[in-house]
Amino acid sequence: AIALLFFTSFTLAAKSRLGEYYLGFGYSVIDGGKTVDLEGDAFQITANSIASDSTDFILNFSYGRAESTLDTNGTATTSDGTTFNIGLDYVYHYDENVFQNGMFRPYVGLGLSYLGDDLGVTLGDDGFTWSFLGGTEILFTDNFSFMLGGRFIGLWSDFGENDFSLHTGLSYWINDVHGIALEYNRAFDQEVDFITLKYLYSWQ
């Protein structure tokens, strides 16, 4: 009973990536590719806003450039292009689930976005997209947490054009206002990796 009371108190005090007002500014390195060798980088901006006690709106924006190299019979063909995405997620998080000396905060959500992708970094074509997302946040301390989740995304114009991506992230809140995060995402069908370093600014 004492342990349960302690972790319940910890849950209420811990700084989270869910149920908070904050902005995120990130720089991503892009690498991989299924049929071509992709390399590039991108800038990201995220805005998390509380919709209710258990739901959030998350606005995502990214813009970057990538270079694609195709090796055919020893001849390398190189092209470059841009990747652009803007979208909005609606996320429901299950709060105060305590298990094994840590706090798990599962979440599920829906997303809509517009994708402009010259080289197929995210999907094989441009257009409006739908997505389903889910996972959990694990709060180890008041300031340190880990996100583990996934997103299934597809094009509205072609439901056969879709992909599943793994989303992970370590976050450390320096104080109630400033934080940093290191994130790793992998798009499995496209076989592309994204490594992102992000600065977090919270005003709650």
Salt bridges, closest charged atoms under 4 A:
GLU20 OE1 - LYS15 NZ 3.36
ASP56 OD1 - HIS93 NE2 3.19
ASP80 OD2 - ARG65 NH2 3.91
ASP89 OD2 - ARG151 NH2 2.68
ASP95 OD1 - HIS93 ND1 2.87
ASP95 OD1 - ARG105 NE 2.98
GLU183 OE2 - ARG17 NH2 3.02
GLU183 OE1 - LYS198 NZ 3.36
ASP189 OD1 - LYS34 NZ 3.41
ASP193 OD1 - ARG186 NH1 2.71
